[in-house]
């Protein structure tokens, strides 16, 4: 079978030649006009001007009309494995009730834990598949998915097995993360014993069943302290897991833990001060902004501008979850974050492509270049600036995964 030449695109944005860390100007963004992509066996074998790539050696898939093509979006932080609904929490929060008041009324994370525990594995799979398909239509070709609403060995396994099964049913790639240290379970009297149970019982099963290679924890006054989580992460690292951290959402301390353990990413960071910004910027840990949580909670955004100006690497993710970030629309959230934090289009697009891929340790996507997977999205415009200008309301006209068209919007 001949390689397939796809194009021409009015503008082709490969997102190549840009640094992983630091601020980016739109003048740095590479743009190929009338561009094309040559694909073979799911990967890119050539990229350039469409006319230059045409030959008898390739078949052609003609793209009609005005189009902008860029890498498939990567969402590096979601919680789309869950059951239930927390619309009541949202209404309470907007009516002025505190987190503690909502929790006492039966809301909060524990509400989702209760509902997720009641769900069958099949029900969780169906929910993940449905949400993943929605994300896919919006251009997300790789989606990280956390556990964390089980908070016991058996229930966390149910969630992670559901994520694995869902990954076989959707075209998008799902990247599982174990978040068994999401909050202190109400049915354990001693939190250190709970963490030890997860370390000694759950972690080996994750390895044997290949359920996750990433371990996450919520380091916060309302969850686990830096001291409590230290032995947990030590065991995870000793077993070869990657570390990621829910850090500095309401109070600081989590980013220090992330840097100390060489975490791939530190996510949230809404409470980060100049000290934490400098700490992250000087490390290899990627800072992940979650604007969906800021919108859902009505709180400050991650200091994205200051992180980039300090030389840090910034990923942007949706945090799609039933409590604080129910919207789940990554492009809308990223565009809004860009407006409030004064991010260039290049910084926004980098944050949901190659920088987001790096937050998952994935080097085979997030850019369009020879050897990467042919994951890309096509927008119905000849000006890439329209993508953020319409704040997520312009949807991809086509989504391709591994060189195959998997979704086409009317």
C-alpha positions as CSV (number, residue, x, y, z in Angstrom):
1,X,0.0,0.0,0.0
2,X,1.3,3.4,-1.0
3,X,1.8,6.2,1.6
4,X,-1.1,8.6,1.8
5,X,-0.6,12.3,1.2
6,X,-3.2,14.4,3.0
7,X,-3.8,18.1,2.1
8,X,-3.5,20.8,1.1
9,X,-4.0,22.8,4.2
10,X,-4.2,26.6,4.1
11,X,-2.0,26.6,7.2
12,X,-0.1,23.6,8.6
13,X,1.2,24.2,12.2
14,X,3.6,21.3,13.0
15,X,4.5,22.8,16.4
16,X,8.1,21.9,15.8
17,X,11.3,23.8,16.6
18,X,9.8,25.3,19.8
19,X,11.4,24.9,23.2
20,X,9.8,22.9,26.0
21,X,10.3,25.6,28.6
22,X,9.8,29.3,28.7
23,X,7.7,32.0,27.0
24,X,6.8,31.8,23.3
25,X,6.0,34.6,20.9
26,X,3.7,34.1,17.9
27,X,6.5,35.1,15.6
28,X,8.2,31.9,16.6
29,X,5.3,29.7,15.4
30,X,6.2,27.7,12.3
31,X,3.5,27.8,9.6
32,X,3.6,25.9,6.3
33,X,1.2,27.4,3.8
34,X,-0.5,25.0,1.4
35,X,1.0,22.2,3.5
36,X,0.6,18.4,3.3
37,X,1.3,15.4,5.5
38,X,2.4,12.0,4.2
39,X,1.3,9.1,6.3
40,X,2.3,5.4,6.3
41,X,1.3,2.7,8.9
42,X,-0.1,5.4,11.2
43,X,3.0,7.6,11.4
44,X,4.2,10.6,9.6
45,X,6.9,9.9,7.0
46,X,7.0,13.4,5.4
47,X,5.7,16.9,5.9
48,X,6.0,20.0,3.8
49,X,4.4,21.9,1.0
50,X,1.6,19.8,-0.6
51,X,2.8,20.4,-4.2
52,X,6.3,19.3,-3.4
53,X,5.1,16.1,-1.8
54,X,2.9,15.0,-4.8
55,X,4.3,12.1,-6.8
56,X,3.4,8.7,-8.3
57,X,4.7,7.1,-5.0
58,X,1.8,8.4,-2.9
59,X,-2.0,8.2,-2.9
60,X,-3.8,11.5,-2.2
61,X,-6.5,12.4,0.2
62,X,-7.7,15.8,-1.0
63,X,-8.7,18.3,1.7
64,X,-11.2,20.9,0.3
65,X,-11.7,24.5,1.4
66,X,-10.0,26.7,3.9
67,X,-8.3,24.7,6.6
68,X,-5.8,24.9,9.5
69,X,-4.1,21.6,10.6
70,X,-2.2,21.1,13.8
71,X,-1.4,18.2,16.1
72,X,-4.1,16.4,17.9
73,X,-4.7,17.9,21.4
74,X,-3.4,16.2,24.5
75,X,-5.4,16.5,27.8
76,X,-2.8,15.6,30.5
77,X,-5.2,15.8,33.5
78,X,-8.7,14.4,33.7
79,X,-11.0,12.5,36.1
80,X,-13.5,11.2,33.5
81,X,-13.9,7.8,35.3
82,X,-16.7,8.5,37.7
83,X,-20.3,8.0,38.5
84,X,-23.0,10.4,39.6
85,X,-23.5,14.1,39.4
86,X,-22.6,17.0,41.7
87,X,-24.8,19.8,40.3
88,X,-26.0,20.4,43.8
89,X,-22.4,21.2,44.9
90,X,-22.1,23.8,42.2
91,X,-25.3,25.5,43.2
92,X,-24.4,25.5,46.8
93,X,-20.9,26.9,46.0
94,X,-22.4,29.7,43.9
95,X,-24.9,30.4,46.7
96,X,-22.0,31.1,49.1
97,X,-21.7,27.8,51.0
98,X,-18.2,26.8,52.1
99,X,-16.4,23.6,51.2
100,X,-17.0,22.3,54.7
101,X,-20.7,23.2,54.6
102,X,-21.1,21.4,51.3
103,X,-19.2,18.3,52.7
104,X,-21.5,18.3,55.8
105,X,-24.5,18.3,53.5
106,X,-23.2,15.1,51.8
107,X,-21.4,16.7,48.9
108,X,-17.7,17.0,47.9
109,X,-15.4,14.4,46.7
110,X,-16.8,11.8,49.0
111,X,-20.2,12.1,47.3
112,X,-18.5,11.0,44.0
113,X,-16.6,8.2,45.9
114,X,-19.9,6.9,47.2
115,X,-21.6,7.0,43.8
116,X,-18.6,5.5,42.0
117,X,-18.3,2.6,44.5
118,X,-22.0,1.8,43.7
119,X,-21.4,1.7,40.0
120,X,-20.5,-1.5,38.2
121,X,-17.3,-1.7,36.2
122,X,-19.4,-1.9,33.0
123,X,-21.2,1.4,34.0
124,X,-17.9,3.1,34.5
125,X,-16.6,1.9,31.1
126,X,-19.7,3.3,29.4
127,X,-19.2,6.7,31.1
128,X,-15.5,6.9,30.1
129,X,-16.3,5.9,26.5
130,X,-19.1,8.5,26.3
131,X,-16.9,11.3,27.7
132,X,-13.9,10.3,25.6
133,X,-16.0,10.5,22.4
134,X,-17.0,14.0,23.3
135,X,-13.4,15.0,23.9
136,X,-12.4,13.3,20.6
137,X,-15.0,15.4,18.7
138,X,-13.3,18.5,20.2
139,X,-9.9,17.4,18.9
140,X,-8.4,15.5,21.9
141,X,-6.6,12.5,20.6
142,X,-4.8,11.6,23.8
143,X,-6.5,11.8,27.2
144,X,-5.1,11.1,30.6
145,X,-7.6,9.5,33.0
146,X,-7.2,9.2,36.8
147,X,-8.7,6.8,39.3
148,X,-9.2,8.3,42.8
149,X,-12.9,7.9,43.4
150,X,-12.5,4.4,44.7
151,X,-10.2,4.9,47.7
152,X,-9.8,1.2,48.4
153,X,-7.7,-1.5,46.7
154,X,-10.8,-3.2,45.2
155,X,-12.5,0.0,44.1
156,X,-9.4,1.6,42.7
157,X,-8.8,-1.6,40.7
158,X,-12.4,-1.5,39.4
159,X,-11.7,2.0,38.1
160,X,-8.3,1.3,36.6
161,X,-9.6,-1.9,34.9
162,X,-12.5,0.2,33.6
163,X,-10.1,2.7,32.1
164,X,-8.1,-0.1,30.4
165,X,-11.3,-1.7,29.0
166,X,-12.5,1.8,27.8
167,X,-9.2,2.3,26.0
168,X,-10.1,-0.6,23.8
169,X,-13.4,0.9,22.8
170,X,-12.4,4.4,21.8
171,X,-10.1,5.8,19.1
172,X,-8.4,8.3,21.4
173,X,-5.5,7.0,23.5
174,X,-6.3,6.9,27.2
175,X,-3.4,7.2,29.6
176,X,-4.2,5.8,33.1
177,X,-3.0,7.3,36.3
178,X,-3.5,5.9,39.8
179,X,-4.8,8.6,42.2
180,X,-5.6,6.3,45.2
181,X,-4.2,9.2,47.4
182,X,-7.0,11.6,46.3
183,X,-8.3,12.2,49.8
184,X,-8.4,10.6,53.2
185,X,-11.0,7.8,53.1
186,X,-13.7,8.1,55.7
187,X,-13.7,4.4,56.3
188,X,-10.0,4.3,57.5
189,X,-9.1,5.5,60.9
190,X,-5.4,5.9,60.2
191,X,-4.3,7.4,56.9
192,X,-0.8,6.1,57.1
193,X,-2.2,2.6,57.2
194,X,-4.4,3.3,54.2
195,X,-1.4,4.5,52.2
196,X,0.6,1.5,53.2
197,X,-2.2,-0.8,52.1
198,X,-2.2,0.9,48.7
199,X,1.6,0.7,48.5
200,X,1.9,-3.0,49.4
201,X,-1.3,-4.4,47.8
202,X,-2.4,-2.2,45.0
203,X,0.9,-1.1,43.5
204,X,2.1,-4.7,42.6
205,X,-1.2,-5.4,40.9
206,X,-0.9,-2.2,38.8
207,X,2.4,-3.6,37.6
208,X,1.3,-7.2,37.0
209,X,-1.9,-6.2,35.1
210,X,-0.3,-3.2,33.4
211,X,-3.0,-0.9,34.7
212,X,-1.0,2.3,35.2
213,X,2.6,3.5,35.2
214,X,1.8,6.8,36.9
215,X,1.1,7.6,40.6
216,X,-0.6,10.8,41.6
217,X,-1.5,12.3,45.0
218,X,-3.4,15.3,46.3
219,X,-0.9,17.2,48.6
220,X,-3.1,19.6,50.5
221,X,-4.2,20.5,54.0
222,X,-7.5,18.8,53.3
223,X,-5.9,15.7,51.8
224,X,-2.3,14.5,52.5
225,X,0.5,16.5,53.9
226,X,4.0,16.5,52.4
227,X,5.2,14.4,55.4
228,X,2.4,11.8,55.0
229,X,2.9,11.4,51.2
230,X,6.7,11.1,51.3
231,X,7.0,7.4,52.1
232,X,4.2,6.7,49.6
233,X,6.0,8.4,46.7
234,X,9.3,6.8,47.8
235,X,7.7,3.4,47.4
236,X,6.2,4.4,44.0
237,X,9.5,5.6,42.7
238,X,11.3,2.5,43.9
239,X,8.9,0.4,42.0
240,X,9.5,2.5,38.8
241,X,6.3,4.5,38.6
242,X,6.3,8.1,37.3
243,X,5.1,10.6,39.8
244,X,2.7,13.5,39.3
245,X,1.2,15.7,42.0
246,X,-2.0,17.7,42.7
247,X,-0.1,20.7,44.0
248,X,-0.7,24.2,45.5
249,X,-4.4,24.2,44.7
250,X,-5.4,26.0,48.0
251,X,-2.2,26.1,50.0
252,X,1.5,25.7,49.0
253,X,3.7,22.7,49.7
254,X,2.8,20.4,46.9
255,X,5.1,21.8,44.3
256,X,8.1,21.3,46.6
257,X,7.1,17.7,46.9
258,X,6.8,17.4,43.2
259,X,10.3,18.9,42.6
260,X,11.8,16.8,45.4
261,X,10.6,13.6,43.8
262,X,11.3,14.6,40.3
263,X,7.7,14.5,39.3
264,X,6.7,14.6,35.7
265,X,4.2,17.4,36.4
266,X,2.8,19.5,39.2
267,X,-0.9,20.3,38.5
268,X,-3.2,23.1,39.7
269,X,-0.8,25.6,41.2
270,X,-3.5,28.3,41.8
271,X,-1.9,29.1,45.2
272,X,1.7,29.1,44.0
273,X,3.7,32.1,45.0
274,X,7.0,33.5,43.5
275,X,8.9,30.9,45.6
276,X,7.0,28.0,44.0
277,X,7.2,29.5,40.5
278,X,10.9,29.8,40.7
279,X,11.2,26.3,42.1
280,X,9.3,24.8,39.3
281,X,11.0,26.9,36.6
282,X,14.4,25.7,37.7
283,X,13.3,22.0,37.7
284,X,12.3,19.6,35.0
285,X,8.8,19.3,36.4
286,X,6.1,20.6,34.0
287,X,3.6,23.0,35.5
288,X,0.1,22.1,34.5
289,X,-2.6,24.8,34.6
290,X,-6.2,23.6,35.1
291,X,-8.4,26.6,34.2
292,X,-11.6,24.4,34.3
293,X,-11.2,24.2,38.1
294,X,-10.8,27.9,38.4
295,X,-14.0,28.4,36.4
296,X,-15.8,25.8,38.4
297,X,-14.7,27.0,41.8
298,X,-14.6,30.7,41.0
299,X,-11.0,31.1,42.2
300,X,-7.8,32.5,40.8
301,X,-6.1,31.0,37.8
302,X,-2.7,29.3,37.7
303,X,-0.1,32.1,37.4
304,X,0.7,30.8,33.9
305,X,2.2,34.1,32.6
306,X,4.7,34.3,35.5
307,X,5.6,30.6,35.2
308,X,6.4,31.0,31.5
309,X,8.3,34.2,32.1
310,X,10.4,32.5,34.8
311,X,11.4,29.9,32.3
312,X,9.0,27.1,33.3
313,X,7.2,24.6,31.1
314,X,3.5,25.0,31.0
315,X,0.9,22.4,30.1
316,X,-2.8,23.2,30.1
317,X,-5.4,20.5,30.9
318,X,-9.1,20.4,31.5
319,X,-9.3,18.6,34.9
320,X,-12.6,17.3,33.7
321,X,-14.4,16.0,36.8
322,X,-17.9,16.0,38.3
323,X,-17.2,18.4,41.1
324,X,-14.9,21.4,40.4
325,X,-14.5,21.2,36.6
326,X,-17.6,19.7,35.0
327,X,-17.3,21.5,31.7
328,X,-14.5,19.5,30.3
329,X,-13.9,21.6,27.2
330,X,-10.2,22.0,26.9
331,X,-10.0,24.5,24.1
332,X,-12.6,26.8,25.7
333,X,-10.8,26.7,29.0
334,X,-7.4,27.2,27.4
335,X,-8.6,30.2,25.4
336,X,-10.1,31.8,28.5
337,X,-6.9,31.2,30.4
338,X,-5.0,32.9,27.6
339,X,-7.2,36.0,27.8
340,X,-6.8,36.3,31.6
341,X,-3.1,35.4,31.8
342,X,-2.1,37.2,28.6
343,X,-0.7,34.1,26.8
344,X,0.2,34.2,23.2
345,X,-1.6,31.8,20.8
346,X,1.6,29.9,20.5
347,X,1.8,29.4,24.3
348,X,-1.8,28.2,24.4
349,X,-1.4,25.8,21.5
350,X,1.9,24.5,22.9
351,X,0.2,23.9,26.2
352,X,-2.3,21.5,24.7
353,X,0.0,19.8,22.2
354,X,3.7,19.0,22.7
355,X,4.1,20.5,26.2
356,X,1.0,18.5,27.3
357,X,2.5,15.4,25.7
358,X,5.7,16.0,27.7
359,X,3.6,16.1,30.9
360,X,2.7,12.5,30.1
361,X,6.3,11.6,29.0
362,X,5.0,11.0,25.4
363,X,7.5,12.1,22.7
364,X,5.6,10.4,19.8
365,X,2.8,13.0,19.6
366,X,2.1,16.6,20.1
367,X,4.1,17.6,17.1
368,X,3.8,16.8,13.4
369,X,7.1,15.6,12.2
370,X,8.7,12.5,10.7
371,X,8.3,9.5,13.1
372,X,5.4,10.8,15.2
373,X,1.9,9.4,15.2
374,X,-0.3,11.0,12.6
375,X,-2.7,12.4,15.1
376,X,-4.0,15.8,13.9
377,X,-7.0,18.1,13.9
378,X,-8.3,20.2,11.1
379,X,-10.2,23.5,11.6
380,X,-12.5,25.1,9.0
381,X,-10.5,28.4,8.7
382,X,-7.5,29.7,6.9
383,X,-6.3,31.7,10.0
384,X,-5.1,29.7,13.0
385,X,-5.8,32.7,15.2
386,X,-9.5,32.0,14.9
387,X,-9.1,28.8,17.0
388,X,-8.6,30.7,20.2
389,X,-10.5,33.8,19.1
390,X,-13.8,31.9,19.1
391,X,-12.9,30.4,22.5
392,X,-13.7,26.8,21.7
393,X,-16.8,27.5,19.7
394,X,-15.1,26.7,16.4
395,X,-14.9,22.9,16.4
396,X,-12.6,20.7,14.3
397,X,-14.0,19.8,11.0
398,X,-12.0,16.6,11.1
399,X,-10.0,14.6,13.6
400,X,-7.4,12.0,12.5
401,X,-5.8,9.4,14.7
402,X,-2.8,7.3,13.5
403,X,-3.4,8.4,10.0
404,X,-7.1,7.5,9.9
405,X,-10.1,9.9,9.8
406,X,-12.0,9.1,13.0
407,X,-14.4,12.0,13.2
408,X,-15.9,14.5,10.9
409,X,-18.2,17.3,12.1
410,X,-21.0,18.5,9.9
